[in-house]
Amino acid sequence: MTLRSQGEALKLQQEALRQQQDDIHKQRFESSFFELLRLLRECRDQISFSQSLGNNANGIKAINQAVMAIIMRRTNKEAFPNQGTCIDIYKNSVHAYSEISLSPYFRVTYRILDRLKKDKILSRDEKLSYAKLLRGQLSSSELSLMGLNGKLDLAKDFSTLLTEFRMLKYLPPGTIRTELESLYPHQAFMGHDD
């Protein structure tokens, strides 16, 4: 075997090893991704929200009630004067009282998106595919709260991640989406193919 053919053989072995390492990484990533989705569902089930004493809801029902409370306060200015924006209402009427159960949920969501962004092995298309899987697990009420939470000072770069992975695409038209459209770049509401 010539020196040149030995070099080519070594190069092929290195490429095969790199491909094998990438495949192992992708398998581990997928496994941890689905474990984080499971954890996200558990955190969602632990969310609680109470509009009044004795009227406590949990899980997705709590999220739906919180969103409805924000919309009602925002649109009914006569009954709730000086409520401010949806973000103000979320911060003062939802987050302030439910932070202990909401925070783990948002931290897991943040972690999933942050891991996608920082991964150096996954292709852009693979990252978007995982983001779509995550988005498909979330109701429009969950996306509404995420969008509002992303604009709080304590949310770090959560809004950037929501925008990059276009997580707000399926927010229904209405009060919250209209406000979030004025705060987020248009990209946050677009599909990945747009």
HUNORSUL-V270436 format. One record per run of one state. SS is the DSSP state (@ for helix, = for strand, . for the rest). FROM is the first residue (numbers start at 1). LEN is the number of residues. If there is no record, write none. Layout:
BEGIN
ss = (SS | SS)
from = (FROM | FROM)
len = (LEN | LEN)
END
This chain:
BEGIN
ss = (. | @ | . | = | . | = | @ | . | @ | . | @ | . | @ | . | @ | . | @ | . | @ | . | @ | .)
from = (1 | 3 | 47 | 48 | 51 | 56 | 59 | 76 | 86 | 119 | 124 | 137 | 140 | 151 | 153 | 156 | 158 | 165 | 175 | 184 | 186 | 190)
len = (2 | 44 | 1 | 3 | 5 | 3 | 17 | 10 | 33 | 5 | 13 | 3 | 11 | 2 | 3 | 2 | 7 | 10 | 9 | 2 | 4 | 5)
END
